[in-house]
Every structure is written in C-alpha cells, then in structure tokens.
C-alpha cells in the first residue's frame, strides 16, 4: 500500500541572468509528493524570524523539505551516510527554536 502524501506542483523560472540578460528564458515544472504540508512549514519558518528577509525563510523551508524528502527516500544510499547522522540533530535544533 502506498503511503499517503501531499501532492505539489512547482514551477521555477529563470527571469534574469547575473549579467542582466533575460534571454534565453528557462523554466521547469515538476510534480512531487511530500509527507508534510509545506505551506504550513513555510509559515512556521517565516514566523520564527530566523532570517532577515521573509523570502529567505521560504527558500530555506522549500529547499529543506525537497532535500529532506529525497534523503529520507534514499536513506540507505551511501551518498547520505554522513548526513544521516547529522540531519536528525539539525532538525531537532530547528524545531526547538
């Protein structure tokens, strides 16, 4: 039986390069699942005031949830050996703030 998960659709657009150019424009869209309600987590991160800019809290929460879900899915992959030890400690610290 498949685990229940929230379904998301993410669209990312490159609107301007570091040199100021806007062409060629690039976009990607992906559908993904996550066991957490990411919008709730984003709000919690914004409310914690960990970052000066609220948009940085969004970037942090989104990046962490995307990374964390893949790390969890592939936790036995040797790529994650070192981080598997540190990640739970980091998450406990973050949740305690």
MMTF fields as JSON, N, C-alpha, C and O atoms, coordinates in Angstrom:
{
  "mmtfVersion": "1.0.0",
  "mmtfProducer": "UNKNOWN",
  "numBonds": 387,
  "numAtoms": 388,
  "numGroups": 97,
  "numChains": 1,
  "numModels": 1,
  "chainsPerModel": [1],
  "groupsPerChain": [97],
  "chainIdList": ["A"],
  "bondAtomList": [4, 2, 8, 6, 12, 10, 16, 14, 20, 18, 24, 22, 28, 26, 32, 30, 36, 34, 40, 38, 44, 42, 48, 46, 52, 50, 56, 54, 60, 58, 64, 62, 68, 66, 72, 70, 76, 74, 80, 78, 84, 82, 88, 86, 92, 90, 96, 94, 100, 98, 104, 102, 108, 106, 112, 110, 116, 114, 120, 118, 124, 122, 128, 126, 132, 130, 136, 134, 140, 138, 144, 142, 148, 146, 152, 150, 156, 154, 160, 158, 164, 162, 168, 166, 172, 170, 176, 174, 180, 178, 184, 182, 188, 186, 192, 190, 196, 194, 200, 198, 204, 202, 208, 206, 212, 210, 216, 214, 220, 218, 224, 222, 228, 226, 232, 230, 236, 234, 240, 238, 244, 242, 248, 246, 252, 250, 256, 254, 260, 258, 264, 262, 268, 266, 272, 270, 276, 274, 280, 278, 284, 282, 288, 286, 292, 290, 296, 294, 300, 298, 304, 302, 308, 306, 312, 310, 316, 314, 320, 318, 324, 322, 328, 326, 332, 330, 336, 334, 340, 338, 344, 342, 348, 346, 352, 350, 356, 354, 360, 358, 364, 362, 368, 366, 372, 370, 376, 374, 380, 378, 384, 382],
  "bondOrderList": [1, 1, 1, 1, 1, 1, 1, 1, 1, 1, 1, 1, 1, 1, 1, 1, 1, 1, 1, 1, 1, 1, 1, 1, 1, 1, 1, 1, 1, 1, 1, 1, 1, 1, 1, 1, 1, 1, 1, 1, 1, 1, 1, 1, 1, 1, 1, 1, 1, 1, 1, 1, 1, 1, 1, 1, 1, 1, 1, 1, 1, 1, 1, 1, 1, 1, 1, 1, 1, 1, 1, 1, 1, 1, 1, 1, 1, 1, 1, 1, 1, 1, 1, 1, 1, 1, 1, 1, 1, 1, 1, 1, 1, 1, 1, 1],
  "groupList": [{"groupName": "UNK", "atomNameList": ["N", "CA", "C", "O"], "elementList": ["N", "C", "C", "O"], "formalChargeList": [0, 0, 0, 0], "bondAtomList": [1, 0, 2, 1, 3, 2], "bondOrderList": [1, 1, 2], "singleLetterCode": "X", "chemCompType": "L-PEPTIDE LINKING"}],
  "groupTypeList": [0, 0, 0, 0, 0, 0, 0, 0, 0, 0, 0, 0, 0, 0, 0, 0, 0, 0, 0, 0, 0, 0, 0, 0, 0, 0, 0, 0, 0, 0, 0, 0, 0, 0, 0, 0, 0, 0, 0, 0, 0, 0, 0, 0, 0, 0, 0, 0, 0, 0, 0, 0, 0, 0, 0, 0, 0, 0, 0, 0, 0, 0, 0, 0, 0, 0, 0, 0, 0, 0, 0, 0, 0, 0, 0, 0, 0, 0, 0, 0, 0, 0, 0, 0, 0, 0, 0, 0, 0, 0, 0, 0, 0, 0, 0, 0, 0],
  "groupIdList": [1, 2, 3, 4, 5, 6, 7, 8, 9, 10, 11, 12, 13, 14, 15, 16, 17, 18, 19, 20, 21, 22, 23, 24, 25, 26, 27, 28, 29, 30, 31, 32, 33, 34, 35, 36, 37, 38, 39, 40, 41, 42, 43, 44, 45, 46, 47, 48, 49, 50, 51, 52, 53, 54, 55, 56, 57, 58, 59, 60, 61, 62, 63, 64, 65, 66, 67, 68, 69, 70, 71, 72, 73, 74, 75, 76, 77, 78, 79, 80, 81, 82, 83, 84, 85, 86, 87, 88, 89, 90, 91, 92, 93, 94, 95, 96, 97],
  "secStructList": [7, 7, 7, 7, 7, 3, 3, 3, 3, 3, 3, 3, 3, 3, 7, 7, 7, 6, 6, 1, 7, 7, 7, 1, 7, 3, 3, 3, 3, 3, 3, 3, 3, 3, 1, 1, 7, 2, 2, 2, 2, 2, 2, 2, 2, 2, 2, 2, 6, 7, 1, 1, 1, 2, 2, 2, 2, 2, 2, 2, 2, 2, 2, 2, 2, 2, 2, 2, 2, 2, 2, 2, 2, 6, 6, 6, 1, 4, 4, 4, 2, 2, 2, 2, 2, 2, 2, 2, 2, 2, 2, 2, 2, 2, 2, 2, 7],
  "xCoordList": [0.832, 0.0, 0.886, 1.844, 0.565, 1.34, 1.04, -0.107, 2.098, 1.914, 1.173, 1.322, 0.378, -0.346, 0.612, 1.432, 0.497, 1.376, 0.648, -0.264, 1.066, 0.541, 1.17, 2.34, 0.39, 0.877, 1.071, 0.223, 2.213, 2.575, 2.977, 3.37, 2.865, 3.346, 4.207, 3.759, 5.43, 6.368, 6.803, 7.157, 6.77, 7.242, 8.368, 8.215, 9.496, 10.656, 11.02, 11.16, 11.171, 11.513, 12.753, 12.848, 13.692, 14.863, 14.466, 14.253, 14.366, 13.87, 14.981, 14.799, 16.144, 17.271, 18.567, 18.692, 19.532, 20.86, 21.658, 21.296, 22.739, 23.579, 24.145, 24.421, 24.316, 24.857, 23.785, 24.082, 22.54, 21.451, 20.629, 19.541, 21.136, 20.398, 19.124, 19.068, 18.121, 16.868, 16.593, 15.606, 17.453, 17.296, 18.543, 19.633, 18.452, 17.209, 16.523, 17.163, 15.24, 14.456, 14.423, 14.406, 14.415, 14.356, 13.282, 13.077, 12.598, 11.582, 11.61, 11.982, 11.21, 10.956, 9.772, 9.513, 9.067, 7.932, 8.043, 8.365, 7.772, 7.782, 6.595, 6.118, 6.143, 5.16, 5.906, 6.757, 5.592, 6.248, 5.313, 4.295, 5.674, 4.905, 5.789, 7.015, 5.15, 5.868, 4.921, 3.728, 5.448, 4.594, 4.14, 3.176, 4.824, 4.457, 3.627, 3.643, 2.905, 2.175, 3.155, 3.347, 3.765, 4.876, 4.467, 5.26, 3.265, 2.838, 2.788, 3.103, 2.396, 2.389, 3.809, 4.048, 4.729, 6.127, 6.722, 7.48, 6.386, 6.862, 6.385, 7.169, 5.146, 4.618, 5.341, 5.672, 5.585, 6.311, 7.722, 8.196, 8.387, 9.743, 9.72, 10.587, 8.743, 8.631, 8.376, 8.94, 7.537, 7.193, 8.344, 8.385, 9.277, 10.427, 11.383, 12.141, 11.351, 12.232, 13.71, 14.535, 14.049, 15.448, 16.28, 17.506, 15.61, 16.29, 15.764, 14.606, 16.614, 16.213, 15.091, 14.171, 15.175, 14.212, 13.242, 13.678, 11.927, 10.961, 11.053, 10.725, 11.497, 11.623, 12.734, 12.705, 13.714, 14.769, 14.223, 14.685, 13.253, 12.604, 11.866, 11.844, 11.265, 10.57, 11.577, 11.364, 12.679, 13.717, 14.259, 14.428, 14.529, 15.07, 14.097, 14.482, 12.844, 11.849, 11.637, 11.588, 11.512, 11.279, 12.477, 12.311, 13.675, 14.873, 15.036, 15.373, 14.795, 14.932, 13.929, 14.286, 12.685, 11.661, 11.926, 11.732, 12.36, 12.668, 13.855, 13.812, 14.902, 16.074, 15.741, 16.099, 15.06, 14.761, 13.945, 14.17, 13.007, 12.157, 12.964, 12.778, 13.859, 14.707, 15.691, 15.919, 16.275, 17.202, 16.501, 17.075, 15.285, 14.512, 14.227, 14.347, 13.854, 13.528, 14.758, 14.649, 15.906, 17.132, 18.129, 19.338, 17.636, 18.499, 19.556, 20.582, 19.326, 20.318, 21.359, 22.302, 21.202, 22.17, 23.442, 23.359, 24.601, 25.855, 26.118, 26.858, 25.533, 25.703, 25.296, 25.881, 24.307, 23.764, 24.337, 23.853, 25.345, 25.873, 26.207, 25.733, 27.001, 27.432, 26.276, 26.165, 25.447, 24.358, 23.245, 22.501, 23.126, 22.106, 22.322, 21.364, 23.553, 23.846, 23.558, 23.023, 23.908, 23.784, 22.378, 21.966, 21.647, 20.352, 19.341, 18.69, 19.185, 18.224, 18.59, 17.706, 19.884, 20.335, 19.959, 19.449, 20.218, 19.881, 18.368, 17.941, 17.568, 16.114, 15.592, 14.684, 16.141, 15.725, 16.045, 15.243, 17.227, 17.62, 16.673, 16.21, 16.392, 15.496, 14.103, 13.514, 13.587, 12.244, 12.178, 11.109, 13.318, 13.327, 13.379, 13.126, 13.7, 13.808, 12.441, 12.341],
  "yCoordList": [-1.171, 0.0, 1.247, 1.335, 2.193, 3.422, 4.358, 4.505, 4.983, 5.931, 7.166, 7.578, 7.738, 8.951, 10.131, 10.255, 10.986, 12.145, 13.292, 13.086, 14.491, 15.678, 15.767, 15.433, 16.215, 16.351, 17.834, 18.67, 18.132, 19.511, 19.642, 18.676, 20.865, 21.219, 22.459, 23.449, 22.414, 23.513, 24.009, 23.223, 25.324, 25.938, 26.9, 27.758, 26.744, 27.59, 28.264, 27.608, 29.581, 30.333, 31.173, 31.859, 31.116, 31.988, 33.258, 33.234, 34.354, 35.597, 36.545, 37.366, 36.434, 37.285, 36.627, 36.149, 36.607, 36.077, 37.099, 38.275, 36.655, 37.531, 38.694, 39.76, 38.497, 39.564, 40.533, 41.438, 40.35, 41.25, 40.774, 41.292, 39.797, 39.282, 38.563, 38.006, 38.586, 37.885, 36.749, 36.029, 36.589, 35.514, 34.644, 35.179, 33.376, 32.633, 32.369, 31.991, 32.573, 32.29, 30.777, 29.997, 30.393, 28.965, 28.74, 29.56, 27.612, 27.221, 25.719, 24.977, 25.291, 23.874, 23.738, 24.605, 22.649, 22.343, 20.892, 20.018, 20.645, 19.273, 19.042, 19.952, 17.824, 17.367, 16.494, 15.693, 16.644, 15.839, 15.647, 16.327, 14.719, 14.481, 14.742, 14.674, 15.039, 15.239, 14.881, 15.179, 14.246, 13.821, 15.001, 14.879, 16.142, 17.327, 18.302, 18.272, 19.161, 20.253, 21.418, 22.128, 21.611, 22.534, 23.988, 24.758, 24.37, 25.75, 26.067, 27.182, 25.095, 25.245, 25.451, 26.299, 24.677, 24.764, 26.109, 26.711, 26.575, 27.886, 28.97, 29.838, 28.934, 29.927, 29.854, 30.885, 28.642, 28.49, 29.068, 29.723, 28.823, 29.351, 30.881, 31.534, 31.447, 32.902, 33.477, 34.512, 32.818, 33.303, 33.191, 33.931, 32.279, 32.12, 33.302, 33.574, 34.0, 35.149, 34.809, 35.592, 33.653, 33.229, 34.0, 34.054, 34.582, 35.265, 36.685, 36.955, 37.591, 38.997, 39.182, 39.971, 38.464, 38.599, 37.419, 36.27, 37.679, 36.572, 35.638, 34.456, 36.163, 35.289, 34.263, 33.189, 34.589, 33.626, 32.473, 31.339, 32.765, 31.698, 30.75, 29.542, 31.288, 30.458, 29.587, 28.385, 30.194, 29.438, 28.318, 27.186, 28.647, 27.676, 26.518, 25.354, 26.835, 25.795, 24.912, 23.687, 25.52, 24.753, 23.869, 22.691, 24.424, 23.634, 22.486, 21.368, 22.77, 21.746, 20.615, 19.443, 20.954, 19.926, 19.11, 17.895, 19.742, 18.999, 18.064, 16.892, 18.582, 17.772, 16.659, 15.5, 17.018, 16.052, 14.87, 13.74, 15.122, 14.03, 13.04, 11.828, 13.561, 12.681, 11.935, 10.741, 12.628, 11.985, 10.86, 9.79, 11.101, 10.082, 8.876, 7.728, 9.148, 8.074, 7.211, 5.995, 7.843, 7.14, 7.069, 7.119, 6.952, 6.996, 5.896, 6.043, 4.805, 3.725, 3.924, 3.139, 4.948, 5.264, 5.783, 6.684, 5.241, 5.675, 7.179, 7.741, 7.822, 9.264, 10.01, 11.043, 9.497, 10.182, 9.688, 10.096, 8.828, 8.243, 9.297, 9.201, 10.285, 11.28, 12.17, 12.495, 12.547, 13.468, 12.768, 13.419, 11.469, 10.733, 10.854, 10.795, 11.019, 11.186, 12.614, 12.818, 13.584, 14.987, 15.55, 16.445, 15.051, 15.631, 15.595, 16.608, 14.481, 14.476, 15.482, 16.084, 15.663, 16.628, 18.039, 18.841, 18.324, 19.627, 19.874, 20.959, 18.885, 19.061, 19.277, 20.082, 18.584, 18.793, 20.205, 20.848, 20.688, 22.047, 23.053, 23.991, 22.861, 23.773, 23.779, 24.844, 22.628, 22.546, 23.143, 23.556, 23.192, 23.735, 25.265, 25.883, 25.864, 27.344, 27.995, 29.221],
  "zCoordList": [0.0, 0.0, 0.0, 0.768, -0.85, -0.969, 0.206, 0.627, 0.721, 1.809, 1.302, 0.151, 2.187, 1.833, 1.868, 2.777, 0.876, 0.797, 0.115, -0.686, 0.448, -0.22, -1.603, -1.787, -2.563, -3.935, -4.245, -3.935, -4.865, -5.179, -6.639, -7.294, -7.121, -8.454, -8.278, -7.7, -8.767, -8.604, -9.978, -10.856, -10.144, -11.388, -11.027, -10.157, -11.708, -11.479, -12.793, -13.824, -12.741, -13.95, -13.691, -12.673, -14.607, -14.566, -15.302, -16.515, -14.586, -15.189, -15.6, -16.499, -14.939, -15.314, -14.886, -13.759, -15.796, -15.5, -14.701, -14.655, -14.073, -13.269, -14.082, -13.531, -15.379, -16.233, -16.728, -17.507, -16.281, -16.664, -17.851, -18.1, -18.581, -19.742, -19.289, -18.192, -20.139, -19.845, -20.822, -20.677, -21.804, -22.781, -22.777, -22.572, -22.984, -23.176, -21.833, -20.852, -21.818, -20.619, -20.402, -21.354, -19.158, -18.839, -17.798, -16.904, -17.929, -16.957, -16.789, -17.698, -15.614, -15.409, -14.476, -13.642, -14.63, -13.781, -13.36, -14.165, -12.084, -11.601, -10.679, -10.0, -10.678, -9.711, -8.715, -9.102, -7.445, -6.426, -5.242, -5.114, -4.392, -3.169, -1.964, -2.044, -0.855, 0.404, 1.53, 1.466, 2.556, 3.664, 4.521, 5.276, 4.414, 5.191, 4.368, 3.137, 5.069, 4.428, 4.365, 5.352, 3.215, 3.059, 3.315, 3.856, 2.942, 3.172, 4.673, 5.087, 5.468, 6.928, 7.454, 8.315, 6.933, 7.352, 6.944, 7.705, 5.76, 5.311, 6.277, 6.661, 6.665, 7.602, 8.945, 9.531, 9.428, 10.692, 10.592, 11.52, 9.466, 9.276, 9.222, 9.803, 8.536, 8.477, 9.866, 10.222, 10.649, 11.985, 12.977, 13.96, 12.736, 13.635, 13.528, 14.459, 12.408, 12.227, 12.207, 12.678, 11.67, 11.625, 10.597, 10.692, 9.632, 8.536, 8.415, 8.737, 7.951, 7.814, 6.8, 7.015, 5.717, 4.619, 4.656, 4.59, 4.761, 4.796, 3.59, 3.694, 2.447, 1.277, 1.482, 0.882, 2.327, 2.633, 3.476, 3.358, 4.314, 5.09, 4.158, 4.391, 3.108, 2.12, 1.383, 1.222, 0.933, 0.233, 1.11, 0.658, 2.367, 3.305, 3.508, 3.398, 3.803, 4.074, 2.853, 2.971, 1.698, 0.479, 0.157, -0.16, 0.235, -0.036, 0.939, 0.55, 2.208, 3.239, 3.026, 3.146, 2.714, 2.525, 1.258, 1.267, 0.18, -1.043, -0.805, -1.177, -0.192, 0.101, 1.092, 0.881, 2.163, 3.225, 2.751, 3.185, 1.871, 1.384, 0.542, 0.652, -0.294, -1.11, -0.216, -0.409, 0.762, 1.693, 2.45, 2.653, 2.858, 3.567, 2.665, 3.092, 1.435, 0.488, 0.175, 0.013, 0.096, -0.281, 0.881, 0.658, 2.106, 3.294, 3.31, 3.972, 2.598, 2.575, 1.475, 1.371, 0.666, -0.374, 0.309, 1.144, -0.023, 0.612, 0.488, 1.295, -0.492, -0.647, 0.624, 0.949, 1.337, 2.507, 3.835, 4.891, 3.813, 5.052, 6.107, 7.24, 5.762, 6.745, 7.208, 8.39, 6.291, 6.653, 7.429, 8.163, 7.278, 8.035, 9.536, 10.307, 9.95, 11.375, 11.842, 12.932, 11.03, 11.423, 11.222, 11.961, 10.254, 9.889, 11.039, 11.292, 11.737, 12.855, 13.954, 14.564, 14.203, 15.204, 14.748, 15.529, 13.485, 12.921, 13.002, 13.395, 12.638, 12.645, 14.073, 14.276, 15.041, 16.435, 16.881, 17.558, 16.499, 16.848, 16.188, 16.838, 14.923, 14.196, 14.829, 15.016, 15.151, 15.737, 17.136, 17.585, 17.828, 19.19, 19.206, 20.24, 18.083, 18.018, 18.017, 17.967]
}
